[in-house]
């Protein structure tokens, strides 16, 4: 039995035909020219640089009030909240390790 969708007072955004998922196999790439060796030499890597200190992605559940407080503190420091959270955790772990000896 299908679940009923909750009724929302917000209007649904209009569906655009071009927004439908298209498989790569359905796209004709034949008119795209190959990159020349000169173009490839000038190419720049996009994304985060490899630093050798990659962080591991984890999931953590936080109380909404705590998360809001962290975001407020981060905004005051003008730093991303995830960076602040990392710094706070690191400081707390180091302090606890020193306390336990």
Secondary structure, 3 states (H helix, E strand, C coil): CCCCCCCCCCCCCCCCHHHCCCCHHHCCCCCCCCCCHHHHHHCCCCCCCCCCCCCCCCCCCCCHHHHHHHHHHHHHHCCCHHHHHHHHHHHHHHHHHHHHC
